Amino acid sequence: MECRPGCAACCIIISISSPIPGMPKGKPAGTPCIHLTSERRCGLFGQPERPEVCGGLAASLEMCGTSDDYAFAYLEELERLTAPDMQS
């Protein structure tokens, strides 16, 4: 499955704990990545500076569903379930 153009759920919803160029402390959940273009595409796609977590996150029907709203809701729930204060 390929990313839906303009969705950008993964570039906004997920937190990234590793440094990103221009975001040395990573990216908090719910904050758009500074490399998200005006077309809502990854400005680091294919670049060696792209965080490993981003490169490893592949679009799938389970995660992306058939709408942007679904993708945002799915990733918000995943982020909530994997937040450090939820782990025991």
GIPE-V709652 format. One record per backbone hydrogen bond with DSSP energy under -0.5 kcal/mol. NH is the residue of the N-H (numbers start at 1). CO is the residue of the C=O. E is the energy in kcal/mol with one decimal. If there is no record, write none. Layout:
nh	co	e
NH	CO	E
NH	CO	E
//
This chain:
nh	co	e
6	40	-0.5
7	4	-2.0
11	8	-0.6
12	8	-0.7
12	9	-1.1
13	9	-3.2
16	27	-2.9
20	23	-2.0
23	20	-3.3
26	23	-2.4
27	16	-2.4
30	12	-1.1
30	13	-0.6
31	28	-1.7
32	30	-0.5
33	11	-2.0
36	33	-1.7
37	35	-0.5
37	41	-3.2
40	37	-2.3
43	35	-2.7
43	41	-0.5
45	42	-0.8
47	44	-2.8
50	47	-1.5
54	51	-0.6
55	51	-1.9
56	52	-1.9
57	53	-0.5
57	54	-0.9
58	56	-1.0
64	60	-3.3
65	60	-0.5
65	61	-2.1
67	64	-0.8
71	64	-0.6
71	67	-2.0
72	68	-2.7
73	69	-2.3
74	70	-3.0
75	71	-2.5
76	72	-2.2
77	73	-2.1
78	74	-2.5
79	75	-2.6
80	76	-2.3
81	77	-2.6
82	78	-1.5
83	79	-0.6
83	80	-0.7
86	83	-2.5
87	83	-0.8
87	84	-0.8
//
